[in-house]
């Protein structure tokens, strides 16, 4: 089973290992570009789980969902079948109803893809933005959430 690690330094992160499977590659034998978004999603989900945020329970009990509202990804080098990658995730900005993550996929010290992903908190029935529950905000601010002092907090 995958095990997270936590890196400390100027910018702490939650690291999640991911192996590249055949289904992740394209006809050229390299990871299909859209699959990096899947890798990023898995790492964010595991990071939230490590923070004690159960997304299914949150949806069932409060009718709140997280949805991706914006992404920007830069591709730098290819990953190939059987590569062992690490996806690093950290919060860049915690808003009233959204969280902006910085994420990168690495193979060893080589950054393969990096990006920012903005996730909004919405009501399931209407898909309208709602404030993050205080329990979620608090979870994101403590270990292993790795919320950085000095990261911006905003109203969005």
C-alpha positions as CSV (number, residue, x, y, z in Angstrom):
1,X,0.0,0.0,0.0
2,X,1.2,3.5,-0.7
3,X,2.4,5.4,2.3
4,X,2.6,9.2,2.5
5,X,5.6,11.1,3.6
6,X,5.9,14.7,4.8
7,X,8.7,16.9,3.7
8,X,9.7,19.9,5.8
9,X,11.6,22.9,4.8
10,X,10.8,26.2,3.3
11,X,7.7,24.7,1.8
12,X,6.4,21.5,3.4
13,X,4.4,19.1,1.4
14,X,2.5,15.9,1.5
15,X,4.1,13.3,-0.7
16,X,2.2,10.4,-2.2
17,X,3.9,7.6,-4.3
18,X,2.3,6.5,-7.5
19,X,3.5,3.8,-9.9
20,X,2.9,4.3,-13.7
21,X,0.9,1.4,-15.1
22,X,0.3,0.4,-18.7
23,X,-3.1,2.0,-18.7
24,X,-1.5,5.4,-17.8
25,X,0.6,5.5,-21.0
26,X,-0.2,6.5,-24.6
27,X,0.8,4.8,-27.9
28,X,4.3,6.3,-27.5
29,X,4.8,4.6,-24.2
30,X,4.8,7.7,-22.1
31,X,2.3,8.9,-19.5
32,X,-0.7,10.5,-21.3
33,X,-0.7,14.2,-20.3
34,X,-4.2,14.1,-18.8
35,X,-3.2,11.4,-16.4
36,X,-1.1,13.8,-14.4
37,X,-4.4,15.4,-13.3
38,X,-5.5,12.0,-12.1
39,X,-2.3,11.5,-10.2
40,X,-2.8,15.0,-8.7
41,X,-6.4,14.1,-7.7
42,X,-5.3,10.9,-6.0
43,X,-2.6,12.7,-4.0
44,X,-5.1,15.4,-2.9
45,X,-7.6,12.8,-1.9
46,X,-5.1,10.9,0.2
47,X,-3.8,14.2,1.7
48,X,-7.4,15.1,2.8
49,X,-7.8,11.6,4.2
50,X,-4.6,12.0,6.2
51,X,-6.0,15.3,7.5
52,X,-9.0,13.4,8.7
53,X,-11.4,14.7,6.0
54,X,-13.6,11.9,4.7
55,X,-15.1,13.3,1.5
56,X,-17.8,10.7,1.3
57,X,-19.0,11.3,4.9
58,X,-18.8,15.0,4.3
59,X,-21.1,14.7,1.3
60,X,-23.5,12.3,3.0
61,X,-23.8,14.2,6.3
62,X,-23.6,17.8,5.1
63,X,-24.3,17.7,1.4
64,X,-21.0,19.4,0.6
65,X,-18.7,18.4,-2.2
66,X,-15.3,19.5,-3.5
67,X,-15.1,20.4,-7.2
68,X,-12.1,21.4,-9.3
69,X,-12.7,24.9,-10.6
70,X,-9.4,25.7,-12.2
71,X,-6.2,24.0,-13.2
72,X,-2.9,25.0,-14.8
73,X,-0.3,22.3,-15.5
74,X,3.2,22.6,-17.0
75,X,4.8,19.4,-18.5
76,X,8.5,19.2,-18.3
77,X,9.7,15.6,-18.8
78,X,8.0,12.3,-19.6
79,X,7.2,9.5,-17.3
80,X,7.2,5.9,-18.6
81,X,5.7,2.5,-17.8
82,X,6.7,1.2,-14.3
83,X,8.3,4.5,-13.2
84,X,7.8,5.2,-9.5
85,X,6.7,8.8,-9.1
86,X,6.0,11.0,-6.1
87,X,3.2,13.6,-6.2
88,X,3.9,16.4,-3.8
89,X,1.0,18.5,-2.6
90,X,0.8,21.7,-0.5
91,X,-1.7,24.4,0.1
92,X,-0.9,27.7,-1.6
93,X,-4.1,29.5,-0.5
94,X,-7.0,28.7,1.8
95,X,-10.1,30.7,1.0
96,X,-13.5,30.9,2.6
97,X,-15.0,28.4,0.1
98,X,-11.9,27.2,-1.8
99,X,-8.4,25.8,-1.5
100,X,-5.6,26.3,-4.0
101,X,-3.1,23.5,-4.1
102,X,0.4,23.5,-5.7
103,X,1.3,20.0,-6.9
104,X,4.2,18.4,-8.7
105,X,5.0,14.9,-10.0
106,X,8.6,13.9,-9.6
107,X,10.7,10.9,-10.5
108,X,13.6,11.1,-8.1
109,X,14.8,14.7,-8.2
110,X,13.3,15.3,-11.7
111,X,10.1,17.4,-11.8
112,X,7.9,15.9,-14.6
113,X,4.8,18.0,-14.2
114,X,3.8,20.8,-11.9
115,X,0.6,22.8,-11.5
116,X,-1.9,24.6,-9.4
117,X,-5.4,23.2,-8.8
118,X,-8.2,25.3,-7.3
119,X,-10.9,23.2,-5.5
120,X,-14.2,24.8,-4.5
121,X,-16.6,23.8,-1.8
122,X,-20.1,23.5,-3.1
123,X,-23.5,22.4,-2.0
124,X,-24.4,19.1,-3.7
125,X,-28.0,20.0,-4.5
126,X,-27.3,23.4,-6.1
127,X,-23.6,23.3,-6.9
128,X,-23.3,26.8,-5.5
129,X,-20.3,27.8,-3.5
130,X,-20.5,27.4,0.3
131,X,-18.0,28.1,3.0
132,X,-15.7,25.3,4.0
133,X,-17.0,23.7,7.2
134,X,-15.0,24.9,10.2
135,X,-13.9,21.3,11.0
136,X,-12.4,21.1,7.5
137,X,-10.7,24.4,7.7
138,X,-9.2,23.4,11.0
139,X,-8.1,20.1,9.7
140,X,-6.3,21.8,6.8
141,X,-4.4,24.0,9.2
142,X,-2.9,21.3,11.3
143,X,-0.7,18.2,10.7
144,X,-0.5,16.4,8.5
145,X,-2.3,19.1,6.5
146,X,0.9,21.1,6.3
147,X,-0.8,24.5,6.0
148,X,2.0,27.0,5.8
149,X,2.4,30.0,8.0
150,X,2.4,32.9,5.7
151,X,0.2,31.3,3.0
152,X,-2.5,33.6,2.0
153,X,-6.0,33.2,3.4
154,X,-8.6,34.9,1.3
155,X,-12.4,35.3,1.1
156,X,-13.0,33.3,-2.1
